[in-house]
Structures are given as C-alpha cells and as structure tokens.
C-alpha cells in the first residue's frame, strides 16, 4: 500500500524513517514540504495536489502542526476517501467533531494517537478499552517540559530559571515555553483525552487550569518539608453531574506513581470500572517515539477495514466544576488567615476541600498575581 | 457476529459480562462448561461440538486454563477457520509455534493479550510496536502475588507467612502458591513476552530463575538499611550473542518506577530503539480486568481482517547467559568471605558483577538450601 506524509519536520522525518527502515508493507510514496532537501527530489513535493490526486495513496499522515493549511489538507484527503492520521493536537482538538464525522461519512479512518503523549500508545488504548469498559476518570502528566522543570527543581535543586533553560537546551521546551508553563498544552491534551474517554466534545477553554509559571524555589523548599512532590496533572472525572476536568499542579506523596516519573517522561492513568487502574509511562515527545507512534497509526489505518462507526450522542455531558472538591496549597502575599486555612509556613496556606469554581474564584480575587496554587493528592495525609 | 467462550469460570464470566453489558456487536452465542448454571440453560452447553460445528460462531475465547482439553479444543477451532483468543499462558507458552502456524495456515486470528499481565494491554502493544521498532529489552513485575507479598513485607512489616496468608485470603495467591513463589509463573510470562519481542521461540525451562520462597524478615530488614526495594522481575535483553532472559528478585532504589508498584499491581516496561522506555502498569489478574482484556481480544479478532501473516525466521537467536553481568545480594549460612565479596551484614554478601551462569552455579553449590539471592539494579550505587 502507498502512503504520504504532510510535513518533513521532526515528526514527519521520524515517521518516514520508521516506515522506511522496516519491511511493513506500507510505502511512503510522497512527502509534502515547502523545502525539498537535497537527495529527496523524488520523494518530497511542494505541491499538495501530487498527493491529493494520487489514487494509489490511501493513507496520509499529517505532521505539519498548526491549524492551517493542515485543516484544509486533512479535510481534502478525507473527502477523497483517504484515511488520515495526525500528531497535531491543535488540529484534532479544534476540529474533533467535524473531522470525526467527515471520516465517518467518507468511510475512512482517522487516528491521532501521538496527539496526546507522543510516543505513548495512550489514545488508541483508551479508545480500545472504552469499547467495553466504562472510563470513570483519567489523570496524567502530559507535558514533558514542565515535568522536567519540576523534577529538576525538586530532585536536583535547580532554580526555576536554570531548569527552564536546561529544558530548552535539551530541546524539551520551545523557545517560547508559555503554553507549556501556563498549562495550555496540557489542557488541550486533557480535552482530547476526555473526548475519547467519555464520548464527548470538550471545549478546551472550559477546563479550569493552573500552570507552574509562578512556582518559586521557596515553594519547592516547602514541598520538601511537607514531604510531597509537585507534578502538573491533567485530570477528568465523570461525576453524576457531568465531567469535572482540570489542569493544575498536584502535590503527591513520595510512594505515589507520579512522584516516580522523572525528567521529561509522561505518565497517564485511566480508571475503568472493569479494567481498574491502568497507567502508561513513556516519552511524550521526540522525533523517533512520536514518529514511530504516528507510523503505527498509519499501519493501523492502512489495514483496519472495520472503519469504526462513530455517531456522536445527541447530547453531551455538561462540565461540572463543583462536585470534585480538593484541598489546595496556596502561596501568596495576600493575607488569607481570616479564611480559616491552616498555614504551615508564612505566606503558605492549606485550604479545606474546595471546588474548582471556588479555588479559581479565590485565585482570581488575589491581589498577588504571582501566587502559586497546587491541589493536594488525597493520599497526602499531612 | 457470533462468538463462543470455552470455560465459565472467573475469566470466562468476566469476558461474557464485558461483552453482554456493552453494545459491541459481538454476541456470545454459546459457552462451554461442564456445569450448566441455573438460568443459563440456553447459553451454556457441555458439548464442545455445539460450538465447533456452529458455522455462525467465528470467534472462540478459551478461558479454561490447563493444557488439556484446551489444546485439543483450540486446535479444532483453528482448523475449522475460527479465530481464537486465549488467556491461558500455559497453553500459549507450550504450543506457541504450533498454534501460531495453525492460525496462519487456516487464515484465522490468534490473540492472547491476557496471558501476560492480565488486564494490562501488554502483549498487544508489544506486538504493535515491534512491527516498526526494534525491541532492545523488556523487564517487568508480572506476578501480582509475589509483589503483594514483597510490598507487604517491606512497607507494612508483615512477616512472610502473614503476607502470603493475606494474599491467599484476598484471592491473589492460589492455595498452592508454589509456582508464584518459585518464579515459574513469571518465567512462563517471560518466555511468551520474549517470543513477541524478539520473534523467537523461547523454552521456558531455559530461563535461569530465582524465586522469593527463601526471603526472610531479616532480608527485608537488611534491604531497609540498604535503602532498596525488592521486586520479582522477569527480564529479557537482546545481546549481540543472543537473548539474555532471567527471572529473579531485583533490588531497586527508592526513586525507581518499580519501587512505586504496590500491592498486587503488575508493571512491564519495554525499551525500544525508537520508542524509548515505555511502561504499562495495572491489574495483572482478576475477573473483570482479565475478562475485559480477553473480550477486547475477541473484538480485535472479530474485526481484524488483516490476518497478520507471521512466518517464523529460519533460525532463532540462542539464549545468552554470560553477556549480562550484575551484582548480586546473597544471604546464606555458607561462609563466602574467601570469594572476596563485600559483606554489609553478617551472612549477607554483595558480589562483583557476575553472569547468570556464574550466579546460578554459585547458588547450586551452596550448602544452605534456604539461601536468598537477588540482583542489584544498576541504579543502586551503594
């Protein structure tokens, strides 16, 4: 069978190499890129129509990133009946319903395992298990940059700025790391995962999010004395009232699985009614892990003749920001002692159990715009 | 589509319920069991021919356990062109090549994800990734009973006998726990995993194995002072000379992933050239996790029209018991001080790096038949 890859950047090259170097029966006939590298003149084209109108090409991998023209190219391929796989979380999150329905209508496969967790086969396993199991919740470390920073600060005593700089030097963090640090990247992955777990259509902007941009060395010192480890966690829980989704730093006890996730690894856990707790840990980014995962999606798409029929339910569950209640750590210069919180150290508070609505309301009303907030895992007893 | 289940015990019932309670398109038409429970007269038959000669039934799940008559039933189904899934590690390990070739010859699917790791989608993901990646090694906690015992001894100070008794009361350990404690169960799972990872045909009897039957409370006290955590590990590494496979207790540092695996959980990690390190953690046994996994294999088999073609290589890699060298902890009443090992406590020794051949030879020559041996993870620096 013949395939094409849109984009010959890091992921596109990783995908190409994984397919080329194995005898997998799927041949990459064309690659689309604006730049044709020397020696690749027969493979790389700058004209999308060379792929779209080649009827031999039945599977197309989108590895360009961004919304446009990836959206236009992907919809054109699906309308031609070509199956599409993508590593592009932005595209999949933004056009989830439209692309799913377009694939369905045209009898093609749409897969995007690397869009969350990079090289970790999370979404395809979540989807496979959700066929027969009720997913009760999931939670995960889905951003390697912030995990690298938090781990370096806590286990190697790096100041925040040094940890960020090293993450950038190692290629984990973008030159503009804003969407990693403020949780927006994790929030998007949370929305995509919730779509699969709960058969819903999640608006990423409707997920209450705290990032780690305000964490300080003093916060880390306090966590050391509390005996906890901070991780940035994307979580969603199906409650009787809807879906409680959030992204926030969480403080875990040392014996927890999340505390054992070091450097830039990702770790995502589902809780299924039948399956119980099931965790996946691996490289959440990188050329070869992500490329190999996208290439595996291509093989699945090429040989999957089932064409999973998916019809969205008539109504989707509402978001629920009040049912789940957690204790929070707040470090700020605002005087909160009147609120009755405990205060293990000056300027640091541990709240009673609060809802997402209430903690975000409290945060929004703080004068200190450098406040740092983290929820406290229920296994932390102190 | 119509399916059948052989065996209506714990796993068979879990499988039946997972399929019955979801709208998955696969109907269980018949279940084979020696006993027909009241209310199940239309479903359960005692006559295997009711399944074998029912041409509507295209997928058969074997959940009987044991070698006979499961072997006869499975081969008969494959010869009739019915796809087979199985949770039976004994059957799959013993007849791996024959059953694989029989499925191939008859154009049917053979799947057995729950045979290793119960509810963890380990084997199917290992197989999927191995299509495009070179598996360098794997290692895992694949026996929940021994993990429960080791964890209870180390984190809750249970004496060995109490830990075993509680594991039995909780249903984790069989009334005869011999094959859990001596590593034979883990060894079988190691062989099956190695078959998939390295496209080989592993003889389980050729895997050097130490169990935990000789662990004592004093060993656990010493591990506490060493700052390490013991886990029973099945491991296989592809070396330039062949496959180095072993089952043995391993001492891990506290920050390791394996140390964070508590109670009866399993944790299996693959190391792929492209994928990097990828770990799966979940319930390695139990009615619902294992049943749901077997039911998912049934769905895959029912809808997988690819019929993965598998031809065994002409020659399989040899076993290699000399290349991989590790330090070992030995606790015994034999006097070993002449061997030049360090001795952190009386009767306890830490060896230099030794091969599997050498440590097993040393063990076999000990007078103390209650000696306990564990390898020391390379991350342990002490």
Interface residues (C-beta under 8 A of the other chain):
Chain A: X14 X18 X19 X22 X24 X119 X120 X121 X125 X128 X129 X131 X132 X133 X155 X254 X255 X256 X257 X259 X260 X261 X262 X265 X269 X272 X273 X274 X275 X276 X277 X278 X279 X280 X281 X282 X283 X286 X288 X289 X291 X292 X293 X295 X296 X299 X300 X303 X304 X305 X306
Chain B: X14 X18 X19 X22 X24 X119 X120 X121 X125 X128 X129 X131 X132 X133 X155 X254 X255 X256 X257 X259 X260 X261 X262 X265 X269 X272 X273 X274 X275 X276 X277 X278 X279 X280 X281 X282 X283 X286 X288 X289 X291 X292 X293 X295 X296 X299 X300 X303 X304 X305 X306
